[in-house]
Amino acid sequence: MAGVDSAENEPFIADVTVTTSGAELIPINKYRSPTAFIWALTFTAGISGLLFGYDTGVISSTLVSIGSDLSQRPLTTLDKSLITSSTSFFALVASPITGILADKLGRKWIIIIADVLFTIGALLQSVAGSVWIMILGRSIVGLAVGAASLVVPLYISELAPSNFRGRLVTLSILFITFGQMVAYLIGWKLSTTEQGWRWMVGLGAAPAALQFGLILLLPETPRWLMKAGQTALARNVLRSVYGTRSEAVAESVLRAINIEILNEEVAINARRLQSEPTKTKVAWLSALLDSWAELLGTDSNQRALTIACLLQGLQQLCGFNSLMYFSATIFSLVGFDSPTLASLSVAVTNCVFTVVAILLIDRIGRRRILLFSIPIMVLGLLCAAISFSMLPQVAKDDEIVSAPSTSSQVAVWPLLILVSIVIYVSSYALGLGNVPWQQSELFPLSVRSLGSGVATSTNWGSNFVIGLTFLPMMQLLTPPYTFATYALICALGWACVWRIYPETKGLSLEEVGGLLKDGWGV
């Protein structure tokens, strides 16, 4: 136990305990609040979440505003699907590569590279004259989104004090929902402006440029610095993290990181001795193959990977991002005079209930909040399907659009569709919007990055499928059956969660591993 005096104006309250459990050292710290340094790095890194959310939301308004500005013709269903899904596809490509580069270059430099890609992609979209140039710009943004979605939570978690880590990482999700809300608001304001969609997509370069300037002032994470042999720099970073009068705490955490790294090396060498040697002389490739062997060859790791991929896949296949990408298109089809304004209500709902989720997730628990919220999602989707079925649909310009309707229909059924979608989005934000990103707690330290990377790739792969298939499903299956299909997926997902996802609230990482050692722990 090390005690450090604390002044009235210091956020740190001295009291540090370091306990050893197997290969992991756990520092326990008590604070009144995070330091200004921690808040600065969290909000700076969180700008990546805002960019991700803005890009997701702005494409919804853009698709209904482009008209014939690209390739001198209206966008077809295939055009819209490719423009939307290209971002998800290249995010899928970037995610696993980012995991390797983040270990070689550092977490900070990956964020810097992502900012450059965000800026290039946004500006390229703003000057696009053809569909294919627009798709190229969206693809570059996809590379940035894939890199940022993996490395930003890692950057924050490796810098934040342990007792604030969960809520600070979760703030990145709030940044995403806030970015979507800002995108819909800007889309609404510019929807009636000629060529306004170019400003919508081009404005995405502004926060990327801001983050680029700010992140240069912030440090690399102490864990990466220690692995790179830069102990002095790591010590200085930890002193900034834990306050100016907490050198004893910084030294304790520094020792914990160092011992953790040494234990990782010992464990890797032990596994190599017990198994056949990897047939490659490339050190980093040998380590990567060893990690894959442990992830896929251990029963508990296989269960953890199954659960993490299930949750990440369900988060996308439930259809939520189809609403983010195409909500303005949907509300335009059913006759709203201002579809972008209606979409804004969806984004506000998502943002508000994400805040509620942050307050509830550690009180209710991950499993319970999913088992409660997914049935409400099913209810919202079924209500939307029924409401769509009450609106006559006709084919026009290769799309499904609402036929001319009576005043009573305009007053009732489109409004019920909006209410149903709001119910669906609110329940999504409570559960599936947040819980899958708790994936790292399922994996042991030795395969945590790799397992999380595979699960994140599952997320983007499913996102790609949703972006590519939503409008064709609306056309081939009609809107009622499309929303009913998403309801069925949610119901099947609920059954899987009930069967294999254990409650992890309040458990240490070792205890979570114990849940999956001999079964699913349900």
C-alpha positions in Angstrom: 0.0 0.0 0.0 1.5 3.3 -1.0 0.0 6.6 0.3 0.4 10.0 -1.4 -0.8 13.3 0.0 -3.4 15.1 -2.0 -4.1 18.8 -2.2 -7.6 20.2 -2.3 -7.3 21.0 -6.0 -5.9 17.6 -7.0 -8.3 15.1 -8.6 -6.2 12.2 -7.2 -6.9 10.6 -3.8 -3.9 8.6 -2.8 -4.4 4.9 -2.2 -2.9 2.3 -4.5 -3.0 -1.4 -4.2 -1.4 -3.8 -6.7 -2.4 -7.4 -6.5 -1.1 -10.3 -8.5 -3.5 -12.9 -10.0 -1.8 -15.3 -12.3 -0.2 -13.3 -15.1 -2.1 -10.1 -14.5 -1.4 -7.2 -12.2 -4.3 -5.1 -11.3 -3.8 -1.5 -10.0 -6.7 -0.2 -7.9 -6.9 3.6 -7.7 -9.4 6.0 -6.1 -10.2 9.4 -7.6 -12.6 12.2 -7.3 -12.5 12.6 -11.1 -10.2 11.9 -14.0 -7.5 14.5 -14.6 -7.8 17.2 -17.2 -5.2 15.3 -19.2 -7.4 12.2 -19.3 -10.5 14.2 -20.4 -8.4 15.9 -23.1 -7.2 12.6 -24.6 -10.6 11.0 -24.3 -12.4 13.8 -26.1 -9.6 14.1 -28.7 -9.7 10.4 -29.5 -13.5 10.5 -29.4 -13.5 12.8 -32.4 -12.9 9.6 -34.4 -16.3 8.3 -33.1 -17.9 11.6 -34.1 -16.5 11.2 -37.6 -17.7 7.6 -37.8 -21.2 8.6 -36.7 -21.3 11.7 -39.0 -20.4 9.6 -42.0 -23.0 7.0 -41.1 -25.7 9.7 -40.7 -24.8 12.0 -43.6 -25.1 9.4 -46.3 -28.8 9.1 -45.4 -29.4 12.7 -46.3 -27.0 12.7 -49.2 -28.8 9.9 -51.0 -32.1 11.8 -51.2 -30.3 15.1 -52.2 -28.0 14.0 -55.0 -30.6 13.9 -57.7 -28.9 13.7 -61.1 -25.6 15.4 -59.9 -23.6 12.2 -60.3 -23.1 10.8 -63.9 -25.9 13.0 -65.1 -28.6 10.6 -64.1 -30.7 9.7 -61.1 -29.1 7.1 -58.7 -30.4 3.5 -59.2 -30.9 1.1 -56.3 -27.6 -0.5 -57.2 -25.8 2.9 -57.1 -27.2 3.6 -53.7 -26.3 0.2 -52.4 -22.7 0.4 -53.7 -22.2 3.9 -52.4 -23.4 2.8 -49.0 -21.8 -0.6 -48.7 -18.4 0.4 -50.0 -17.6 2.1 -46.7 -18.4 -1.0 -44.7 -16.5 -3.3 -47.1 -13.3 -1.3 -46.8 -13.7 -0.9 -43.0 -13.9 -4.7 -43.0 -10.6 -4.8 -45.0 -8.9 -2.3 -42.7 -9.9 -3.7 -39.3 -7.6 -6.8 -39.2 -4.7 -5.0 -40.8 -5.0 -2.2 -38.3 -4.5 -4.6 -35.4 -1.1 -5.6 -36.8 0.0 -2.0 -37.7 -1.1 -0.7 -34.3 1.5 -3.0 -32.6 4.2 -1.9 -35.1 3.6 1.8 -35.5 1.7 2.6 -32.3 -1.9 3.5 -31.5 -1.4 7.3 -31.9 0.0 7.0 -35.5 -2.9 4.9 -36.6 -5.3 7.6 -35.5 -3.2 10.2 -37.4 -3.3 8.0 -40.6 -7.1 7.6 -40.2 -7.5 11.4 -40.0 -5.6 11.8 -43.2 -7.8 9.2 -44.9 -11.0 10.8 -43.5 -10.0 14.2 -44.9 -9.1 12.8 -48.4 -12.3 10.7 -48.6 -14.5 13.6 -47.5 -13.0 16.1 -49.9 -13.1 13.6 -52.8 -16.8 12.9 -52.2 -17.5 16.7 -52.2 -16.1 17.1 -55.7 -17.3 13.8 -57.2 -18.8 14.1 -60.6 -19.6 10.4 -61.2 -20.9 7.5 -59.2 -17.6 5.7 -59.2 -15.6 8.7 -57.9 -18.2 8.9 -55.1 -17.7 5.2 -54.4 -13.9 5.8 -54.3 -14.3 8.6 -51.7 -16.6 6.4 -49.6 -14.1 3.5 -49.8 -11.3 5.7 -48.5 -13.5 6.9 -45.7 -14.2 3.2 -45.0 -10.5 2.5 -44.5 -10.4 5.4 -42.0 -13.5 4.1 -40.2 -12.2 0.6 -39.9 -8.9 1.7 -38.5 -10.4 4.2 -36.0 -13.2 1.8 -34.8 -10.5 -0.6 -33.6 -7.7 1.6 -32.4 -9.6 4.4 -30.6 -11.1 2.2 -27.8 -7.7 0.6 -27.5 -5.9 4.0 -27.2 -8.3 5.2 -24.5 -8.3 2.0 -22.5 -4.5 1.8 -22.4 -4.3 5.4 -21.1 -7.2 5.7 -18.8 -7.1 4.8 -15.1 -8.7 1.4 -14.4 -11.6 2.8 -12.4 -12.6 5.1 -15.2 -11.8 2.9 -18.1 -15.2 1.5 -18.8 -17.1 4.8 -18.9 -14.4 6.6 -20.8 -14.3 3.9 -23.5 -18.1 3.9 -23.7 -18.0 7.7 -24.4 -16.7 6.9 -27.8 -20.1 5.2 -28.5 -21.8 8.4 -27.4 -19.6 10.4 -29.8 -20.8 8.1 -32.6 -24.5 8.8 -31.8 -23.8 12.5 -31.4 -22.1 12.5 -34.8 -25.2 10.9 -36.4 -27.4 13.5 -34.8 -25.2 16.3 -36.1 -25.2 14.8 -39.6 -29.0 14.7 -39.7 -29.2 18.2 -38.5 -26.8 19.5 -41.1 -28.6 17.3 -43.7 -31.9 18.9 -42.8 -30.5 22.4 -43.1 -28.8 21.8 -46.4 -31.4 19.5 -48.0 -33.1 22.4 -49.9 -29.8 24.0 -50.9 -28.6 23.4 -54.5 -25.6 21.1 -54.4 -26.0 21.1 -50.6 -25.1 17.4 -50.4 -21.5 18.3 -51.4 -21.2 20.5 -48.3 -22.8 17.6 -46.2 -20.0 15.1 -47.2 -17.2 17.7 -47.4 -17.8 19.0 -43.9 -16.6 15.6 -42.6 -13.0 16.8 -43.3 -13.2 19.6 -40.6 -13.3 17.4 -37.5 -10.7 15.1 -39.0 -8.3 18.1 -39.5 -9.1 19.2 -35.9 -8.3 15.8 -34.5 -5.1 15.6 -36.6 -3.8 18.8 -35.0 -4.8 17.8 -31.4 -3.6 14.2 -31.5 -0.1 15.4 -32.3 0.0 17.1 -28.9 -1.0 13.9 -27.1 1.3 10.9 -26.2 1.5 7.3 -27.2 0.1 4.8 -24.7 2.4 3.8 -21.9 1.9 0.1 -22.6 3.0 0.5 -26.3 6.0 2.6 -25.1 7.0 0.0 -22.6 6.9 -2.8 -25.3 9.0 -0.5 -27.5 11.6 -0.1 -24.8 10.8 3.6 -24.1 10.4 3.4 -20.4 11.3 7.0 -19.6 8.5 8.3 -22.0 6.1 5.8 -20.5 6.8 7.1 -17.0 6.2 10.7 -18.1 2.9 9.7 -19.6 1.7 7.9 -16.5 2.6 10.9 -14.4 0.3 13.0 -16.6 -2.4 10.4 -16.4 -2.4 10.1 -12.6 -1.8 13.8 -11.7 1.2 15.8 -10.7 1.4 14.6 -7.1 1.0 10.9 -7.7 4.5 9.7 -8.7 4.2 6.6 -6.5 1.1 5.6 -8.4 2.8 6.1 -11.7 5.7 3.9 -10.6 3.4 1.2 -9.4 1.5 1.1 -12.7 4.7 1.2 -14.6 6.0 -1.9 -12.7 2.6 -3.6 -13.3 2.9 -3.0 -17.0 6.4 -4.2 -17.1 5.7 -7.5 -15.2 2.6 -8.0 -17.4 4.7 -7.8 -20.6 7.3 -10.2 -19.1 4.6 -12.7 -18.1 3.2 -12.5 -21.7 6.6 -13.4 -23.1 7.0 -16.3 -20.6 3.5 -17.6 -21.6 4.3 -17.4 -25.3 7.6 -19.2 -24.9 5.8 -21.9 -22.8 3.2 -22.5 -25.5 5.9 -22.8 -28.1 7.7 -25.4 -26.1 4.5 -27.5 -25.7 3.5 -27.3 -29.3 5.1 -27.9 -32.7 7.4 -25.0 -33.7 5.9 -22.6 -36.3 7.5 -23.2 -39.6 8.6 -19.6 -40.3 11.6 -17.5 -39.5 9.7 -14.2 -39.5 9.3 -13.3 -35.8 6.1 -11.3 -36.0 4.4 -13.8 -38.3 5.4 -16.6 -35.9 3.8 -14.7 -33.0 0.7 -14.1 -35.0 0.3 -17.8 -35.9 0.9 -18.8 -32.3 -1.9 -16.4 -31.2 -4.3 -17.8 -33.9 -3.5 -21.3 -32.7 -4.3 -20.4 -29.1 -7.5 -18.5 -30.1 -8.9 -21.4 -32.2 -7.4 -24.3 -30.3 -8.7 -23.6 -26.8 -12.3 -24.5 -25.9 -12.8 -21.4 -23.7 -11.4 -19.1 -26.3 -13.6 -20.7 -29.0 -16.7 -20.0 -26.8 -15.6 -16.4 -26.2 -15.1 -15.9 -30.0 -18.5 -17.4 -30.7 -20.2 -15.1 -28.3 -18.3 -12.0 -29.4 -18.9 -12.7 -33.1 -22.6 -13.5 -32.4 -23.1 -10.1 -30.7 -21.2 -8.1 -33.3 -23.0 -9.9 -36.2 -26.4 -9.4 -34.5 -25.7 -5.8 -33.9 -25.6 -5.2 -37.7 -27.9 -8.0 -39.1 -30.8 -6.7 -37.0 -31.1 -3.9 -39.6 -30.2 -0.9 -37.5 -27.6 0.6 -39.8 -30.1 0.3 -42.7 -32.1 2.9 -40.8 -29.0 5.0 -40.3 -28.1 4.8 -44.0 -31.5 4.9 -45.6 -33.8 6.5 -43.0 -34.4 9.6 -45.1 -35.1 7.4 -48.1 -37.6 5.4 -46.0 -39.4 8.5 -44.7 -39.4 9.9 -48.2 -41.1 6.8 -49.6 -43.9 7.0 -47.1 -44.7 10.6 -47.8 -43.0 12.8 -45.2 -42.5 16.4 -46.5 -39.2 16.6 -44.6 -37.7 13.1 -44.5 -34.4 14.4 -43.2 -36.1 16.1 -40.2 -37.9 12.8 -39.5 -34.5 11.0 -39.6 -33.2 13.6 -37.1 -35.7 12.3 -34.6 -34.3 8.8 -35.0 -30.7 10.1 -34.4 -31.8 12.1 -31.3 -33.5 8.9 -29.9 -30.3 6.9 -30.4 -28.2 9.5 -28.7 -30.5 9.9 -25.7 -30.9 6.2 -25.0 -27.2 5.6 -25.4 -26.7 8.0 -22.5 -29.3 5.9 -20.6 -27.4 2.7 -21.5 -24.2 4.2 -20.1 -26.0 4.7 -16.8 -27.7 1.3 -16.7 -25.3 -1.3 -18.2 -23.2 -1.8 -15.0 -26.3 -1.9 -12.8 -28.6 -4.2 -14.8 -25.9 -6.3 -16.5 -25.1 -7.1 -20.1 -27.1 -10.3 -20.5 -30.2 -8.9 -18.7 -30.2 -5.7 -20.7 -30.1 -7.7 -24.0 -32.8 -10.1 -22.9 -35.0 -7.1 -22.0 -34.3 -4.8 -25.0 -34.3 -7.3 -28.0 -38.0 -8.2 -27.6 -38.9 -4.5 -27.7 -36.8 -4.3 -30.9 -38.9 -7.2 -32.4 -42.1 -5.4 -31.4 -41.0 -2.1 -33.1 -40.0 -3.9 -36.3 -43.3 -5.9 -36.5 -45.3 -2.7 -35.9 -43.3 -1.0 -38.7 -44.0 -4.0 -41.0 -47.7 -3.9 -40.3 -47.8 -0.2 -40.8 -46.0 -0.5 -44.2 -48.5 -3.2 -45.2 -51.3 -0.7 -44.8 -49.7 1.7 -47.3 -50.3 0.8 -51.0 -46.9 0.4 -52.7 -46.1 0.9 -56.4 -43.0 0.4 -58.5 -41.5 3.6 -59.8 -38.0 4.3 -61.2 -36.7 0.9 -60.0 -37.7 1.6 -56.4 -40.7 0.9 -54.1 -42.5 4.1 -53.3 -45.7 4.9 -51.6 -48.7 5.4 -53.8 -51.0 8.5 -53.5 -52.9 8.0 -50.3 -55.8 9.6 -48.5 -55.5 12.2 -45.8 -56.3 9.7 -43.0 -53.5 7.4 -44.3 -51.0 10.2 -44.3 -52.0 11.2 -40.8 -51.9 7.6 -39.3 -49.7 5.0 -41.0 -46.6 7.1 -41.8 -46.7 8.4 -38.3 -47.0 4.9 -36.9 -44.0 3.9 -39.0 -42.0 6.7 -37.4 -43.2 5.8 -33.9 -42.3 2.1 -34.5 -38.8 3.0 -35.7 -38.3 5.2 -32.7 -39.3 2.3 -30.4 -36.9 0.0 -32.2 -34.0 2.5 -32.1 -34.5 3.3 -28.4 -34.3 -0.4 -27.4 -31.4 -1.0 -29.8 -29.4 1.9 -28.1 -30.1 0.4 -24.7 -28.7 -3.1 -25.6 -27.2 -4.1 -28.9 -25.8 -0.7 -29.6 -23.5 -1.0 -26.6 -23.1 -4.5 -25.2 -21.2 -6.0 -28.2 -18.3 -3.5 -27.7 -17.7 -5.1 -24.3 -16.2 -8.0 -26.2 -12.7 -7.6 -24.9 -13.7 -8.8 -21.4 -14.5 -12.2 -22.8 -11.0 -12.9 -23.9 -7.8 -13.7 -21.9 -5.0 -11.1 -22.2 -2.9 -13.3 -24.6 -5.6 -13.3 -27.3 -7.6 -10.2 -26.4 -6.5 -8.0 -29.3 -6.8 -10.8 -31.9 -10.2 -12.0 -30.6 -11.5 -8.5 -30.6 -10.2 -7.9 -34.0 -12.0 -10.9 -35.4 -15.2 -9.9 -33.8 -14.9 -6.3 -35.1 -14.3 -7.7 -38.6 -17.6 -9.7 -38.1 -19.3 -6.4 -37.3 -18.1 -4.7 -40.5 -18.7 -7.8 -42.7 -22.3 -7.8 -41.5 -22.5 -4.1 -41.9 -21.4 -4.5 -45.6 -24.1 -7.1 -46.1 -26.8 -4.9 -44.7 -25.8 -1.8 -46.7 -25.7 -3.9 -49.9 -29.0 -5.8 -49.5 -31.4 -3.4 -47.8 -32.7 -1.5 -50.9 -32.9 -4.7 -53.0 -34.8 -6.4 -50.2 -37.2 -3.4 -50.0 -37.7 -3.8 -53.8 -37.9 -7.6 -54.0 -39.6 -8.5 -50.7 -41.4 -5.2 -50.2 -41.0 -3.1 -47.0 -43.4 -5.2 -44.8 -41.4 -8.4 -45.4 -38.1 -6.7 -45.1 -38.9 -5.4 -41.6 -40.4 -8.7 -40.7 -37.1 -10.4 -41.8 -35.2 -8.2 -39.4 -37.7 -9.0 -36.6 -37.1 -12.7 -37.2 -33.3 -12.2 -37.0 -33.7 -10.4 -33.7 -35.8 -13.1 -32.3 -33.3 -15.8 -33.3 -30.5 -13.6 -31.8 -32.5 -13.3 -28.5 -32.6 -17.1 -28.3 -28.9 -17.4 -28.9 -28.2 -14.7 -26.2 -30.4 -16.6 -23.8 -28.6 -19.9 -24.5 -24.9 -19.0 -24.6 -24.2 -15.5 -23.3 -23.4 -15.5 -19.6 -23.8 -12.5 -17.2 -20.4 -10.8 -16.7 -21.4 -7.8 -14.6 -19.1 -7.2 -11.6 -16.8 -10.1 -12.5 -13.0 -9.8 -12.9 -11.4 -10.8 -16.1 -10.2 -14.1 -14.5 -13.8 -14.9 -13.3 -15.2 -14.2 -16.8 -12.6 -16.7 -18.2 -13.7 -19.2 -15.6 -17.3 -18.9 -16.8 -16.4 -20.2 -20.2 -13.8 -22.8 -19.1 -16.1 -25.8 -18.9 -19.2 -24.5 -20.7 -21.2 -21.4 -21.6 -21.6 -20.3 -18.0 -25.3 -19.6 -18.4 
